[in-house]
Amino acid sequence: MSLSKRTIEMLLDLVEIKLSYMDISDREDARDMQILERCRAELRSIERETQPSLLAREARRPVRARAAV
């Protein structure tokens, strides 16, 4: 299953919001922060991988000829 670009962007926003509001008070919070940072890195790498494929897909679309008026 692949994620759409819009879904990846939304997930990235949510992760970054959560990271910005985190207040580290114990080891569990520190672990959660590390997991969220890894999650953000994974989402960014997925986002970078999908961008070229989206551009390639659009480049392959056949262009319809316009009807003469």
C-alpha positions as a printed Julia matrix, in Angstrom:
69×3 Matrix{Float64}:
   0.0    0.0     0.0
   1.34   3.4    -0.92
   0.52   6.74    0.61
  -0.52   9.76   -1.4
   1.58  12.91   -1.33
  -1.19  14.72    0.53
  -1.34  11.99    3.2
   2.43  12.09    3.71
   2.35  15.88    4.08
  -0.47  15.65    6.63
   1.37  13.0     8.65
   4.54  15.09    8.58
   2.62  18.11    9.86
   1.11  16.07   12.69
   4.47  14.62   13.72
   6.13  18.04   13.67
   3.31  19.57   15.73
   3.62  16.79   18.29
   7.4   17.27   18.44
   7.06  21.01   18.93
   4.73  20.56   21.91
   6.68  17.78   23.64
   8.11  18.48   27.05
  10.71  15.89   28.0
  10.37  14.97   31.64
  11.45  11.32   31.76
  13.01   8.49   29.75
   9.7    7.47   28.24
   9.19  10.98   26.84
  12.74  10.94   25.46
  12.06   7.58   23.76
   8.8    8.89   22.31
  10.65  11.9    20.95
  13.28   9.68   19.29
  10.55   7.55   17.72
   8.78  10.65   16.4
  12.05  12.0    14.97
  12.66   8.67   13.19
   9.07   8.74   11.95
   9.61  12.23   10.55
  12.8   11.1     8.79
  11.02   8.09    7.28
   8.12  10.21    6.07
  10.51  12.71    4.49
  12.36   9.93    2.68
   9.06   8.51    1.41
   8.06  12.01    0.29
  11.34  12.38   -1.64
  10.85   8.97   -3.27
   7.3    9.73   -4.4
   8.02  13.12   -5.96
  10.03  11.78   -8.96
   7.49   9.02   -9.56
   4.63  11.53   -9.58
   6.51  13.7   -12.08
   7.27  10.68  -14.26
   3.63   9.59  -14.18
   2.47  13.04  -15.27
   5.08  13.13  -18.04
   3.73   9.83  -19.41
   0.15  11.06  -19.65
  -0.95  11.29  -23.25
  -1.77  14.79  -24.39
  -5.09  15.1   -26.16
  -5.19  17.14  -29.3
  -7.59  20.05  -29.13
 -10.5   20.0   -31.49
 -10.48  22.6   -34.22
 -13.14  25.27  -33.82
